[in-house]
């Protein structure tokens, strides 16, 4: 069953992963106000444990976390759910050259004063799509990236 937009929000089940408790709380609050059901994890291991028991519509993860970074978490999530929409957040997007192709995320967002607006737009866009990542070629990925810029 796909999630469709409604006037009160999408009511999607979203997993937020970040070792920064304040950032996690702030993002959770914003997404709950939009009508989403939010679960949180403070590291990749806990996120994978929750993912094993709950079906999530979307995952938002930080990049820099102890023991398992966001790219490794994304790789493990993709092995279980190739079509799962995933957003990667990082304060190091520019300095580390993080992008969708290198991380496996559908969207990479720089942590900044504009982060909330970018996050809300990316969540809405990813939840509305009905993709099959397996069928998307590298050309299709490049087109999608150009559209999101």
C-alpha angles and dihedrals in degrees: 000000000000125000115243129195119260132183091261096046139279098287091214125164106243130184115211117197122190135131090216106089094198094052090046092051093047094049091044091053093049094048094044089054087058090056100259125139108235132201120182137207129183096209142020095257092056090045092054090048091054091043089056091060106031132051109231125195093206141003127213113193138178117232104219111058133138120268095000125035124211094262092057091047090050091050091053093045091049091053088059100034114017094181097049111126109237131186121196119205124194141159086214102058095120100034093048096037093236115180140155096267095050097044104035091235122134090223132016117203128191113229104241144119087290094050097103094056092046091047094050092048092047093048092049093047095047094047092052095052124089101202136161106213090194090063096044112102124209087258090056090050091052091050091049091050092051090052092051095051 
